[in-house]
Each structure stands twice: as C-alpha cells, then as structure tokens.
Amino acid sequence: MPPRRKRAPVNDSFSQHVALVTGAGSGIGRAVSQALAARGAAVVVSDINGEAADAVVAEITAAGGTASAIVTDATDPAALTAAVAHAVDTHGKLTLAVNNAGIGGPTGLAADIPVEGWQRVIDLNLSAVFYGVHAQIPAMLAAGGGSIVNISSILGLVGEATAVPYTAAKHGVTGLTKAIAAGYAAQGIRANSVHPGYIETPLIEKAPKDFLIAKHPIGRLGTAEEVAAVVLFLLSDEASFVTGSQYGVDGAYTAI
Ligand SMILES: NC(=O)c1ccc[n+]([C@@H]2O[C@H](COP(=O)([O-])OP(=O)(O)OC[C@H]3O[C@@H](n4cnc5c(N)ncnc54)[C@H](O)[C@@H]3O)[C@@H](O)[C@H]2O)c1
C-alpha cells in the first residue's frame, strides 16, 4: 500500500467569526484580511478605494475564503455604520474589527504644519477609529462579544519631531483603545492597539529606506504579514486575557 500523503492541518480557528477591516485594500489591512480569511473568518474588506477592495476580495475568494467589499470613507461616521450593517446583513453578525485606515500626512516641525494637514490626519488616523468603534461595539454586544484591534504605530508610543499630527493621532489611538478596553471588558469585548515600526507598504514608498532601516536594531523594515500575525493573535481566543494592551511589532525601534 502506498504511504498516505500527509495533509497540512487546516487552521480554521476564526470560522465562527465575521471581521471588518478598514483600509483593507492595501498594505497591513490587506494582509490582515487575507490572514483572517485563510483561517476561516468572513471578512468585510472596506476601503475608500473600491477597486483595491474588490481586488482583495477576489484574492480571498480565489483562495477559497469568504469576503465582501464595501467602499467606505472612514472619516464619515455614516459610512462606518453602513459597513457594520453590511457585515451583519451579508455575513450574519460582527465579532472582530481592525481599525486600520491611515495616512502619513504632512511632515515638518509643529509650527510648519498647515492646519488643514493637521485636521486631515486627525480626522482619519484618530477620529475615524472612534467612528469605527462607535459603530462596531453595538453589533459586537448583540453578537455576545468581540475583539477590536486598532492600528496605532511606534509613533503612538514615542514622539517624532517631524511627524507632528501623525504622532498626536497615533497617541490618541493608544489612549482611545485603553478607554474602550476598560469600558467594555466586563461585556466581553476586548480592545488592543498594535504599534508597527516602519513596514514595507505603499504608505512609506517615498521615504528614504536606509534612513528608516537604521532606526530598527533588527536591521530591516517589517512586512505587512508580520504585523498581521500579531493582529490575528490579539483577535483570537488565545488572547482571551489580553485587553487594553499595546503590542509593538517594531524590530526593537522602541527598545532604544
Ligand atoms: N507602513 C508603515 O510603516 C506603518 C507603520 C506604523 C503604522 N502604520 C499604520 O498602519 C495602517 C495601514 O498602513 P499601510 O502601511 O498598510 O498603508 P497603505 O497606504 O498601504 O494602506 C492604507 C489603505 O487605507 C486606505 N484609505 C486611505 N484613506 C482612507 C479613508 N479615508 N477611508 C478608508 N480607507 C482609506 C487606502 O486606500 C489604502 O488602501 C495605517 O493606520 C498606518 O498609519 C503603518
């Protein structure tokens, strides 16, 4: 008798879950969506860029996963409410959310930052996270609980002189996440923030690579998949006692 071929174990640990990921058409959001779908979650791929969201859904479904796209401007509270309604109407509930959409914004010392640039970064990188959880939490409570990961940054833990609105917004995400964790822990909703170092995505394609690499003792930039791995841990039941925490994924950037 020929030897039985060994099959790789199927990890479907998220098969009971429905996830909503913002900014899911590219970079970290795309990697998180793909990883969740590969483990059995139904994923709502939401992005302001409909073509990018559709492309991620096509990748997921081609790999045998379940996903649907929705065009969402995360700075519009009504759009985030609609994205949650889409998750419930299309996939039956919402139990996981990754508030990820973000931009780099203007750089320079504080006095040189245009007020409009400040407002744009705070709108998307901070207020949109609030709009997201504001819409997501009632649906999670209705589903009996859930887990939220908000994508902050190393600049949500330490400052950077020339990333003024970005640093402020990402520190805001750190605090917002703690408040949510404290407020909803007893009702079965966990919330944690993830703090990537510089990750090779379109967000930083114009930045000088060697200069950025030098800030990471590990000697390289991170990948979106390395961030997704930590996000999935925090979303999973393995992290059942982890809430209100800040998880770095930064090659020791914040260790020095
Ligand atoms: N790349 C890095 O080095 C790095 C480091 C730390 C934190 N982060 C954070 O990770 C998150 C994702 O970044 P990324 O590197 O994957 O970026 P990315 O540019 O690859 O992807 C961002 C996605 O957000 C979408 N988006 C932009 N504006 C939006 C809006 N108003 N509404 C909804 N979607 C919108 C874009 O269309 C894009 O698909 C951001 O919050 C970013 O601040 C990135």
The ligand as an SDF file (V2000), in Angstrom:
LIG
                    3D

 44 48  0  0  0  0  0  0  0  0999 V2000
    3.5930   51.2550    6.7680 N   0  0  0  0  0  0  0  0  0  0  0  0
    4.1240   51.6510    7.9210 C   0  0  0  0  0  0  0  0  0  0  0  0
    5.3400   51.8420    8.0470 O   0  0  0  0  0  0  0  0  0  0  0  0
    3.2420   51.8320    9.1400 C   0  0  0  0  0  0  0  0  0  0  0  0
    3.8540   51.9380   10.3930 C   0  0  0  0  0  0  0  0  0  0  0  0
    3.0750   52.1210   11.5250 C   0  0  0  0  0  0  0  0  0  0  0  0
    1.7110   52.2190   11.4060 C   0  0  0  0  0  0  0  0  0  0  0  0
    1.1360   52.1090   10.1850 N   0  0  0  0  0  0  0  0  0  0  0  0
   -0.3100   52.2470   10.1170 C   0  0  0  0  0  0  0  0  0  0  0  0
   -0.8830   51.1040    9.5320 O   0  0  0  0  0  0  0  0  0  0  0  0
   -2.1040   51.4640    8.8850 C   0  0  0  0  0  0  0  0  0  0  0  0
   -2.0910   50.9150    7.4770 C   0  0  0  0  0  0  0  0  0  0  0  0
   -0.9860   51.4670    6.7880 O   0  0  0  0  0  0  0  0  0  0  0  0
   -0.3500   50.7990    5.4830 P   0  0  0  0  0  0  0  0  0  0  0  0
    1.1060   50.9740    5.6090 O   0  0  0  0  0  0  0  0  0  0  0  0
   -0.9220   49.4700    5.2540 O   0  0  0  0  0  0  0  0  0  0  0  0
   -0.8770   51.8530    4.3860 O   0  0  0  0  0  0  0  0  0  0  0  0
   -1.3220   51.6910    2.8780 P   0  0  0  0  0  0  0  0  0  0  0  0
   -1.1750   53.0560    2.2960 O   0  0  0  0  0  0  0  0  0  0  0  0
   -0.6520   50.5380    2.2180 O   0  0  0  0  0  0  0  0  0  0  0  0
   -2.8860   51.3320    3.0130 O   0  0  0  0  0  0  0  0  0  0  0  0
   -3.7970   52.2270    3.5640 C   0  0  0  0  0  0  0  0  0  0  0  0
   -5.1790   51.9420    2.9960 C   0  0  0  0  0  0  0  0  0  0  0  0
   -6.0740   52.8750    3.5960 O   0  0  0  0  0  0  0  0  0  0  0  0
   -6.9680   53.3340    2.5830 C   0  0  0  0  0  0  0  0  0  0  0  0
   -7.5120   54.6350    2.9360 N   0  0  0  0  0  0  0  0  0  0  0  0
   -6.9260   55.8470    2.8100 C   0  0  0  0  0  0  0  0  0  0  0  0
   -7.7780   56.8100    3.1990 N   0  0  0  0  0  0  0  0  0  0  0  0
   -8.9230   56.1780    3.5850 C   0  0  0  0  0  0  0  0  0  0  0  0
  -10.1730   56.6280    4.0680 C   0  0  0  0  0  0  0  0  0  0  0  0
  -10.4350   57.9320    4.2270 N   0  0  0  0  0  0  0  0  0  0  0  0
  -11.1040   55.7020    4.3670 N   0  0  0  0  0  0  0  0  0  0  0  0
  -10.8690   54.3830    4.1980 C   0  0  0  0  0  0  0  0  0  0  0  0
   -9.7140   53.9070    3.7230 N   0  0  0  0  0  0  0  0  0  0  0  0
   -8.7540   54.7950    3.4210 C   0  0  0  0  0  0  0  0  0  0  0  0
   -6.1320   53.3900    1.3230 C   0  0  0  0  0  0  0  0  0  0  0  0
   -6.9460   53.3880    0.1490 O   0  0  0  0  0  0  0  0  0  0  0  0
   -5.2690   52.1450    1.4710 C   0  0  0  0  0  0  0  0  0  0  0  0
   -5.8810   51.0160    0.8640 O   0  0  0  0  0  0  0  0  0  0  0  0
   -2.2030   52.9920    8.9700 C   0  0  0  0  0  0  0  0  0  0  0  0
   -3.0420   53.3490   10.0520 O   0  0  0  0  0  0  0  0  0  0  0  0
   -0.7730   53.4130    9.2560 C   0  0  0  0  0  0  0  0  0  0  0  0
   -0.7010   54.6480    9.9450 O   0  0  0  0  0  0  0  0  0  0  0  0
    1.8640   51.9170    9.0470 C   0  0  0  0  0  0  0  0  0  0  0  0
  1  2  1  0
  2  3  2  0
  2  4  1  0
  4  5  1  0
  4 44  2  0
  5  6  2  0
  6  7  1  0
  7  8  2  0
  8  9  1  0
  8 44  1  0
  9 10  1  0
  9 42  1  0
 10 11  1  0
 11 12  1  0
 11 40  1  0
 12 13  1  0
 13 14  1  0
 14 15  2  0
 14 16  1  0
 14 17  1  0
 17 18  1  0
 18 19  2  0
 18 20  1  0
 18 21  1  0
 21 22  1  0
 22 23  1  0
 23 24  1  0
 23 38  1  0
 24 25  1  0
 25 26  1  0
 25 36  1  0
 26 27  1  0
 26 35  1  0
 27 28  2  0
 28 29  1  0
 29 30  1  0
 29 35  2  0
 30 31  1  0
 30 32  2  0
 32 33  1  0
 33 34  2  0
 34 35  1  0
 36 37  1  0
 36 38  1  0
 38 39  1  0
 40 41  1  0
 40 42  1  0
 42 43  1  0
M  CHG  2   8   1  16  -1
M  END
$$$$
